[in-house]
Amino acid sequence: MKQALRRRLRSLILWASTPESGRRDFSRDLSAYPMLNALVEEVGQAYGKEQRPYYTWGMAHAAYLAKNLDIPRITAIELGVAGGNGLVAMENAAEYLDRALGVTIDVVGFDSGAGLPKPQDTRDLPNLWSQGDFAMDEDALRARLQRAQLRLGLVEETIPQFLASDFAPIGFISFDLDYYSATVAAMPLLETTPDRILPRVQCYFDDILGFTFADFNGERLAIHEFNDTHPRRKISPIYGARNYVPARLSHANWTEKLFMAHLLDHPRYNDYDGLVRHPQLEIDRQTRR
């Protein structure tokens, strides 16, 4: 609890010393990237090494899309919590972005609570992972959390339970389940009805670079199979993402792990999202409110 209060106080102090959502006027920029990148940097300054810029970047873009679609609340999900540092980082980012963009971000973490289950076959990369890896100290983690919802159990069970509950539209998902089989079991999150998900969802896939990751195993195989079986919903890399993150982070390998789920069947997929600035469209949107 004391850690959570210290984090909140540090965030409030930085927020009070930072005008609006940046240190300059972003209204003349041709895109929203400079403003959103400024938010990523501000969150990093507020929380330092505790922060994960790839989470903040995805959550900022998700909240900005929701803001432009007049959606007041969204859900950000971490699949694979383990020790909980990532979930705490998501809490930090959510708290700061709430104030910056005026969109409330609910944070939800999914984990077995007991480490990885037994790999099912070669697609789960048993040469890399073993049963029991990344076990969680649940009590220690819960003592660090202040707003996140923690759902424990195998995702084969907890994802359907979550989808049967009430939640704000999904805007960001971090896939860090390690296994092909678990990643496939989490894909129903991207199959939910349009009222429960944004038309574009920021995604981060942790285990796709180096080692023995390939198109025929792990998360990459799960992505390919999803795309093959969903004619109107697709997961795509954000091509050239390194050119659109803060300059000092442009060489980080996580820029190659940023993806976007496109819900082409979503009734709001074609609505103006503010990413590329069109003054007249912004005026029209404000007028319709």
C-alpha positions as CSV (number, residue, x, y, z in Angstrom):
1,M,0.0,0.0,0.0
2,K,2.8,2.4,0.9
3,Q,4.5,1.7,-2.5
4,A,1.2,2.4,-4.3
5,L,0.8,5.7,-2.4
6,R,4.3,6.8,-3.2
7,R,3.7,6.0,-6.9
8,R,0.5,8.0,-6.9
9,L,2.1,11.0,-5.2
10,R,5.1,11.0,-7.6
11,S,2.7,11.0,-10.5
12,L,0.6,13.8,-9.1
13,I,3.7,16.0,-8.5
14,L,5.0,15.5,-12.1
15,W,1.5,16.0,-13.5
16,A,1.1,19.3,-11.6
17,S,4.4,20.5,-13.0
18,T,3.6,19.6,-16.6
19,P,1.1,21.8,-18.5
20,E,-1.7,19.8,-20.2
21,S,-0.1,16.8,-21.9
22,G,3.2,18.2,-22.9
23,R,5.6,21.1,-22.8
24,R,4.6,22.7,-26.1
25,D,1.6,23.3,-28.3
26,F,1.0,20.2,-30.4
27,S,-2.0,21.6,-32.3
28,R,0.0,22.5,-35.4
29,D,1.5,19.0,-35.8
30,L,0.4,17.0,-38.8
31,S,-0.2,13.9,-36.6
32,A,-0.8,13.0,-33.0
33,Y,2.5,11.1,-32.7
34,P,4.5,14.0,-31.1
35,M,1.8,14.5,-28.4
36,L,1.5,10.8,-27.7
37,N,5.3,10.4,-27.6
38,A,5.5,13.3,-25.2
39,L,3.1,11.4,-22.9
40,V,5.3,8.3,-23.1
41,E,8.3,10.3,-22.0
42,E,6.3,12.0,-19.2
43,V,5.2,8.6,-17.8
44,G,8.8,7.5,-18.0
45,Q,10.0,10.5,-16.0
46,A,7.3,9.9,-13.5
47,Y,8.0,6.3,-12.8
48,G,11.6,5.7,-14.1
49,K,12.8,2.2,-14.4
50,E,9.4,0.9,-13.1
51,Q,7.8,1.9,-16.4
52,R,7.6,0.0,-19.7
53,P,7.4,2.4,-22.7
54,Y,5.9,-0.2,-25.0
55,Y,2.9,-0.6,-22.7
56,T,2.6,3.2,-22.3
57,W,2.8,3.7,-26.1
58,G,0.1,1.2,-26.8
59,M,-2.2,2.4,-24.0
60,A,-1.7,6.0,-25.0
61,H,-2.7,5.3,-28.6
62,A,-5.7,3.2,-27.4
63,A,-6.9,5.9,-25.1
64,Y,-6.4,8.6,-27.8
65,L,-8.5,6.5,-30.2
66,A,-11.2,6.2,-27.6
67,K,-11.1,9.9,-26.9
68,N,-11.7,10.7,-30.6
69,L,-14.6,8.2,-30.7
70,D,-16.1,9.7,-27.6
71,I,-15.7,6.5,-25.6
72,P,-15.0,7.5,-22.0
73,R,-13.6,4.2,-20.7
74,I,-11.4,1.3,-22.1
75,T,-9.8,-1.9,-20.9
76,A,-6.0,-2.6,-21.1
77,I,-5.0,-6.3,-20.6
78,E,-1.8,-8.0,-19.7
79,L,-1.8,-11.7,-20.6
80,G,1.0,-13.3,-18.5
81,V,1.6,-11.4,-15.3
82,A,4.3,-13.5,-13.5
83,G,6.0,-11.3,-10.9
84,G,3.7,-8.4,-11.7
85,N,6.2,-5.6,-12.7
86,G,4.4,-5.2,-16.0
87,L,1.0,-5.0,-14.4
88,V,2.3,-2.3,-12.0
89,A,3.7,-0.4,-15.0
90,M,0.3,-0.6,-16.7
91,E,-1.3,0.8,-13.5
92,N,1.2,3.7,-13.6
93,A,0.5,4.5,-17.2
94,A,-3.2,4.2,-16.8
95,E,-3.3,6.7,-13.9
96,Y,-1.2,9.2,-15.8
97,L,-3.0,8.8,-19.1
98,D,-6.4,9.1,-17.4
99,R,-5.6,12.7,-16.5
100,A,-3.8,13.5,-19.8
101,L,-6.5,12.3,-22.2
102,G,-9.6,12.2,-20.1
103,V,-10.2,8.5,-20.8
104,T,-10.4,6.0,-17.9
105,I,-8.3,2.9,-18.4
106,D,-9.3,-0.3,-16.5
107,V,-6.3,-2.6,-16.1
108,V,-6.8,-6.4,-16.1
109,G,-4.1,-9.1,-15.7
110,F,-4.4,-12.7,-16.5
111,D,-2.1,-15.4,-15.2
112,S,-2.3,-19.0,-14.0
113,G,-0.8,-17.9,-10.7
114,A,1.3,-21.1,-10.6
115,G,3.7,-20.6,-13.5
116,L,3.5,-22.1,-16.9
117,P,1.5,-25.3,-17.3
118,K,3.1,-28.3,-19.1
119,P,3.9,-27.6,-22.8
120,Q,1.4,-29.4,-25.1
121,D,3.7,-30.1,-28.0
122,T,6.5,-28.6,-30.1
123,R,4.4,-25.5,-30.9
124,D,4.7,-24.5,-27.3
125,L,8.5,-24.4,-27.5
126,P,9.4,-26.9,-24.8
127,N,13.0,-26.4,-25.6
128,L,12.7,-22.9,-24.1
129,W,9.9,-23.2,-21.5
130,S,9.1,-25.7,-18.7
131,Q,6.2,-26.3,-16.4
132,G,6.3,-23.9,-13.4
133,D,8.4,-21.2,-15.1
134,F,7.4,-17.6,-14.1
135,A,5.5,-18.5,-10.9
136,M,3.7,-15.7,-9.1
137,D,3.8,-14.6,-5.4
138,E,0.2,-13.6,-5.3
139,D,0.1,-12.0,-1.9
140,A,3.2,-9.9,-2.6
141,L,1.8,-8.8,-5.9
142,R,-1.7,-7.9,-4.6
143,A,0.0,-5.7,-2.0
144,R,1.6,-3.7,-4.8
145,L,-1.5,-3.2,-6.9
146,Q,-3.9,-0.3,-6.5
147,R,-6.4,-0.5,-9.4
148,A,-5.7,-3.6,-11.5
149,Q,-8.0,-6.6,-11.6
150,L,-6.1,-9.9,-11.3
151,R,-7.7,-13.0,-12.9
152,L,-6.0,-16.2,-11.9
153,G,-6.3,-19.6,-13.6
154,L,-5.7,-21.0,-17.1
155,V,-6.7,-18.7,-19.8
156,E,-8.8,-21.4,-21.4
157,E,-11.1,-20.9,-18.4
158,T,-10.6,-17.3,-17.4
159,I,-10.9,-15.6,-20.8
160,P,-14.5,-17.1,-21.3
161,Q,-15.4,-16.0,-17.8
162,F,-14.1,-12.5,-18.5
163,L,-15.9,-12.2,-21.8
164,A,-19.1,-13.2,-19.9
165,S,-18.7,-10.3,-17.5
166,D,-19.1,-6.5,-17.9
167,F,-16.1,-4.6,-19.0
168,A,-15.2,-1.5,-20.9
169,P,-14.2,-1.8,-24.6
170,I,-10.8,-3.5,-25.1
171,G,-8.1,-1.1,-26.4
172,F,-4.7,-2.7,-25.6
173,I,-3.5,-6.2,-25.1
174,S,-0.1,-7.4,-24.1
175,F,0.4,-11.1,-25.2
176,D,3.1,-12.6,-23.0
177,L,1.8,-16.1,-22.4
178,D,4.9,-17.8,-24.0
179,Y,3.0,-20.8,-25.4
180,Y,1.3,-21.1,-28.7
181,S,-1.6,-23.0,-27.1
182,A,-2.2,-20.3,-24.4
183,T,-2.0,-17.5,-27.0
184,V,-4.6,-19.3,-29.1
185,A,-6.8,-19.6,-26.1
186,A,-6.6,-15.9,-25.5
187,M,-7.6,-14.9,-29.1
188,P,-11.3,-14.8,-28.3
189,L,-10.6,-11.4,-26.8
190,L,-10.3,-10.2,-30.4
191,E,-13.5,-12.0,-31.4
192,T,-15.8,-10.2,-29.1
193,T,-18.7,-8.0,-30.3
194,P,-18.0,-4.4,-31.5
195,D,-19.5,-2.8,-28.5
196,R,-16.9,-4.4,-26.3
197,I,-13.8,-3.6,-28.3
198,L,-12.3,-0.7,-30.2
199,P,-12.2,-0.8,-34.0
200,R,-8.4,-1.0,-33.8
201,V,-6.6,-2.6,-30.8
202,Q,-3.0,-2.0,-29.9
203,C,-1.2,-5.3,-29.3
204,Y,2.2,-6.2,-27.9
205,F,3.6,-9.7,-28.6
206,D,6.5,-10.4,-26.3
207,D,7.9,-13.7,-27.6
208,I,8.5,-13.3,-31.4
209,L,12.2,-12.2,-31.8
210,G,15.3,-14.3,-31.6
211,F,15.8,-17.6,-29.8
212,T,13.8,-20.3,-31.7
213,F,10.7,-18.3,-32.4
214,A,9.4,-19.0,-35.9
215,D,6.3,-18.7,-38.1
216,F,5.4,-22.3,-37.2
217,N,5.5,-22.1,-33.4
218,G,4.6,-19.8,-30.5
219,E,2.9,-16.5,-30.8
220,R,3.7,-16.0,-34.5
221,L,1.9,-19.2,-35.4
222,A,-1.1,-18.1,-33.3
223,I,-1.2,-14.8,-35.2
224,H,-1.0,-16.5,-38.6
225,E,-3.8,-18.9,-37.7
226,F,-6.0,-16.1,-36.4
227,N,-5.5,-14.2,-39.7
228,D,-6.2,-17.3,-41.8
229,T,-9.5,-18.0,-40.0
230,H,-10.9,-14.4,-39.6
231,P,-11.7,-12.8,-43.0
232,R,-12.7,-9.5,-41.4
233,R,-10.4,-9.3,-38.4
234,K,-6.6,-9.2,-38.8
235,I,-3.5,-8.8,-36.7
236,S,-0.7,-6.9,-38.4
237,P,2.7,-5.5,-37.4
238,I,2.8,-1.8,-37.1
239,Y,5.3,-1.4,-39.9
240,G,8.2,1.0,-39.2
241,A,7.0,1.5,-35.7
242,R,10.6,2.5,-34.7
243,N,10.1,5.7,-36.7
244,Y,7.0,6.7,-34.7
245,V,8.1,6.2,-31.1
246,P,10.2,8.7,-29.1
247,A,13.5,9.2,-30.9
248,R,15.6,7.9,-28.0
249,L,13.7,4.6,-28.1
250,S,13.8,4.1,-31.8
251,H,16.4,1.4,-31.7
252,A,14.7,-0.7,-29.0
253,N,13.8,-4.1,-30.1
254,W,10.3,-3.8,-28.7
255,T,9.4,-1.6,-31.6
256,E,9.3,-4.8,-33.7
257,K,6.8,-6.3,-31.2
258,L,4.1,-3.7,-31.7
259,F,1.1,-5.0,-33.6
260,M,-2.4,-3.7,-34.3
261,A,-5.6,-5.8,-34.5
262,H,-7.9,-4.4,-37.3
263,L,-11.6,-5.1,-36.8
264,L,-12.7,-4.5,-40.4
265,D,-16.2,-5.5,-39.5
266,H,-16.4,-2.9,-36.7
267,P,-19.1,-0.3,-37.5
268,R,-16.7,2.5,-36.4
269,Y,-13.6,1.3,-38.2
270,N,-13.8,4.2,-40.7
271,D,-14.6,6.9,-38.2
272,Y,-12.1,9.8,-37.8
273,D,-9.5,8.8,-35.2
274,G,-7.4,12.0,-34.9
275,L,-4.1,10.2,-35.6
276,V,-3.6,12.3,-38.8
277,R,-4.8,15.8,-38.1
278,H,-7.7,17.1,-40.2
279,P,-8.9,20.4,-38.6
280,Q,-12.3,20.4,-40.4
281,L,-13.0,16.9,-39.3
282,E,-12.1,17.8,-35.7
283,I,-14.4,20.8,-35.9
284,D,-17.2,18.6,-37.2
285,R,-16.7,16.1,-34.5
286,Q,-16.8,18.8,-31.8
287,T,-20.0,20.2,-33.3
288,R,-21.7,16.8,-33.2
289,R,-21.1,16.4,-29.5
